[in-house]
Amino acid sequence: MSKVILDKNDMASFLSEYKQTFNSLITSTKRENQDQILNRKGLAEYFHVSPNSIDEWVNLGMPYALLGKTKRFSTKSALKWVHEHEVTKPTKKRPIRIVNE
């Protein structure tokens, strides 16, 4: 097993960078988990789909709010709606038969 020995300055630098990286990860995770209000294009980017897909989802019943003539979407509501409409594709494989001999 190898050991790394750092002097006080290197250790302080390492801890500072580690703390900064750790705090950055926590901040980005909190930001990602917060509810955001997005327009159609923003929601499409959020889900990595085309804006036309968002239009199709709206036609299927995805919730939105009208602000004037503009549709706004809550990421929390949109995620909930998507999860409620998940579909499992049936398999075409034949079931496994176990034969006892």
Residue frames as qw, qx, qy, qz and C-alpha x, y, z in Angstrom:
[[0.000, 0.890, 0.456, 0.000, 0.00, 0.00, 0.00],
 [0.433, 0.344, -0.005, 0.833, 1.37, 3.40, -0.98],
 [0.250, -0.755, -0.419, 0.438, 1.20, 6.47, 1.17],
 [0.302, 0.682, 0.148, 0.649, 1.06, 10.08, 0.10],
 [0.458, -0.537, -0.343, 0.620, 2.63, 12.52, 2.49],
 [0.187, 0.794, 0.255, 0.519, 1.64, 16.15, 2.13],
 [0.311, -0.012, -0.377, 0.872, 3.16, 19.12, 3.86],
 [0.059, 0.538, 0.563, -0.624, 0.88, 21.64, 5.60],
 [0.224, 0.449, -0.198, -0.842, 0.52, 23.89, 2.53],
 [0.267, 0.060, -0.826, -0.493, -0.31, 21.01, 0.20],
 [0.104, -0.360, -0.901, 0.221, -2.76, 19.58, 2.73],
 [0.136, 0.537, 0.337, -0.761, -4.47, 22.96, 3.14],
 [0.276, 0.340, -0.465, -0.769, -4.69, 23.33, -0.65],
 [0.214, -0.088, -0.944, -0.234, -6.09, 19.81, -1.04],
 [0.024, -0.460, -0.780, 0.424, -8.71, 20.32, 1.67],
 [0.191, 0.493, 0.066, -0.846, -9.73, 23.67, 0.19],
 [0.318, 0.211, -0.653, -0.654, -10.22, 22.17, -3.28],
 [0.178, -0.208, -0.962, 0.016, -12.04, 19.15, -1.83],
 [0.069, 0.492, 0.587, -0.639, -14.39, 21.38, 0.17],
 [0.268, 0.433, -0.187, -0.840, -15.08, 23.59, -2.85],
 [0.299, 0.076, -0.830, -0.464, -15.83, 20.57, -5.09],
 [0.120, -0.313, -0.910, 0.242, -18.03, 18.96, -2.44],
 [0.147, 0.512, 0.383, -0.754, -20.03, 22.16, -1.87],
 [0.291, 0.324, -0.449, -0.780, -20.43, 22.61, -5.63],
 [0.251, -0.092, -0.932, -0.245, -21.86, 19.09, -5.96],
 [0.027, -0.444, -0.767, 0.463, -24.31, 19.66, -3.11],
 [0.200, 0.486, 0.075, -0.847, -25.45, 22.98, -4.58],
 [0.320, 0.205, -0.638, -0.670, -26.00, 21.51, -8.06],
 [0.187, -0.226, -0.956, -0.005, -27.92, 18.54, -6.63],
 [0.074, 0.500, 0.572, -0.646, -30.19, 20.85, -4.63],
 [0.255, 0.425, -0.209, -0.843, -30.79, 22.99, -7.72],
 [0.275, 0.062, -0.837, -0.469, -31.67, 19.93, -9.85],
 [0.170, -0.340, -0.911, 0.159, -34.17, 18.67, -7.26],
 [0.135, 0.396, 0.338, -0.843, -36.00, 21.99, -6.94],
 [0.428, 0.652, 0.626, 0.008, -39.24, 22.59, -8.79],
 [0.170, -0.253, 0.297, 0.905, -38.68, 24.84, -11.79],
 [0.492, 0.688, 0.410, -0.340, -41.22, 26.66, -13.93],
 [0.324, -0.253, 0.609, 0.678, -40.22, 26.35, -17.58],
 [0.565, 0.485, -0.113, -0.658, -41.59, 27.22, -20.98],
 [0.943, 0.273, 0.087, -0.168, -42.05, 24.59, -23.70],
 [0.611, 0.635, -0.425, 0.206, -38.48, 24.82, -24.97],
 [0.151, -0.601, 0.650, -0.440, -37.05, 24.71, -21.45],
 [0.808, -0.148, 0.449, -0.350, -39.09, 21.64, -20.56],
 [0.893, 0.432, -0.124, -0.029, -37.97, 19.94, -23.78],
 [0.351, 0.652, -0.579, 0.341, -34.34, 20.59, -22.81],
 [0.492, -0.462, 0.567, -0.472, -35.04, 19.36, -19.27],
 [0.880, 0.029, 0.418, -0.224, -36.34, 16.01, -20.61],
 [0.224, -0.408, 0.729, 0.501, -33.89, 15.88, -23.56],
 [0.452, 0.469, 0.748, 0.123, -36.72, 15.66, -26.08],
 [0.165, 0.281, 0.381, 0.865, -37.95, 17.90, -28.90],
 [0.252, 0.117, 0.270, -0.922, -40.46, 20.71, -28.28],
 [0.588, -0.008, -0.509, -0.629, -42.86, 18.75, -30.52],
 [0.468, -0.144, -0.855, 0.170, -42.78, 15.93, -27.94],
 [0.001, -0.186, -0.538, 0.822, -43.91, 18.41, -25.29],
 [0.462, 0.091, -0.184, -0.863, -46.83, 19.42, -27.55],
 [0.603, -0.066, -0.744, -0.279, -47.80, 15.75, -27.89],
 [0.320, -0.162, -0.791, 0.496, -47.61, 15.28, -24.12],
 [0.222, 0.131, 0.255, -0.932, -49.83, 18.33, -23.59],
 [0.592, 0.032, -0.437, -0.676, -52.37, 16.79, -25.99],
 [0.599, -0.108, -0.793, 0.027, -52.21, 13.61, -23.88],
 [0.556, -0.732, -0.353, -0.174, -52.95, 15.58, -20.72],
 [0.589, -0.037, -0.341, 0.732, -49.66, 16.85, -19.28],
 [0.200, -0.869, -0.394, 0.221, -50.49, 19.67, -16.85],
 [0.418, 0.225, 0.058, 0.878, -49.49, 23.25, -17.58],
 [0.060, -0.726, -0.407, 0.551, -50.40, 26.77, -16.52],
 [0.390, 0.667, 0.351, 0.529, -51.37, 29.53, -18.93],
 [0.290, -0.608, -0.133, 0.727, -49.69, 32.86, -18.28],
 [0.291, 0.567, -0.228, -0.736, -51.28, 35.10, -20.84],
 [0.840, 0.401, -0.172, -0.322, -50.92, 33.06, -24.02],
 [0.338, 0.555, -0.749, 0.127, -47.78, 31.25, -22.87],
 [0.915, -0.280, -0.268, -0.111, -47.78, 27.74, -21.43],
 [0.032, -0.660, 0.655, -0.366, -45.59, 27.22, -18.38],
 [0.868, -0.088, -0.482, -0.077, -44.70, 23.85, -16.94],
 [0.527, -0.685, 0.442, -0.239, -43.75, 22.81, -13.42],
 [0.391, 0.432, -0.813, -0.022, -40.92, 20.28, -13.57],
 [0.263, -0.113, 0.844, -0.454, -42.31, 18.57, -10.47],
 [0.689, 0.326, 0.348, -0.546, -45.79, 18.16, -12.03],
 [0.634, 0.553, -0.430, -0.327, -44.34, 17.15, -15.39],
 [0.145, 0.375, -0.906, 0.131, -42.14, 14.47, -13.80],
 [0.456, 0.067, 0.732, -0.502, -45.11, 13.15, -11.85],
 [0.722, 0.460, 0.056, -0.514, -47.22, 13.03, -15.03],
 [0.488, 0.532, -0.669, -0.178, -44.47, 11.23, -16.97],
 [0.059, -0.236, 0.929, -0.278, -44.04, 8.64, -14.20],
 [0.583, 0.216, 0.550, -0.558, -47.81, 8.05, -14.09],
 [0.746, 0.547, -0.036, -0.379, -47.78, 7.35, -17.84],
 [0.082, -0.519, 0.833, 0.175, -44.85, 4.94, -17.95],
 [0.909, 0.201, -0.053, -0.363, -45.56, 1.88, -20.05],
 [0.470, -0.408, 0.771, 0.134, -43.83, -1.47, -19.88],
 [0.571, 0.416, -0.501, -0.500, -43.41, -3.04, -23.26],
 [0.919, -0.123, 0.317, -0.199, -44.48, -6.69, -23.28],
 [0.199, -0.516, 0.776, 0.303, -41.81, -9.15, -24.24],
 [0.781, 0.326, -0.295, -0.444, -42.16, -11.44, -27.24],
 [0.182, 0.383, -0.898, 0.120, -39.96, -14.07, -25.69],
 [0.759, -0.263, -0.526, -0.278, -41.53, -17.35, -24.76],
 [0.578, -0.681, 0.312, -0.324, -41.65, -18.12, -21.06],
 [0.188, 0.454, -0.863, 0.120, -39.01, -20.45, -19.69],
 [0.892, -0.218, -0.195, -0.344, -40.28, -23.94, -18.98],
 [0.145, -0.537, 0.790, -0.258, -38.63, -25.85, -16.19],
 [0.868, 0.008, -0.407, -0.285, -38.86, -29.59, -16.54],
 [0.503, -0.544, 0.625, -0.244, -38.17, -31.79, -13.54],
 [0.659, 0.303, -0.661, -0.191, -36.61, -35.09, -14.49]]
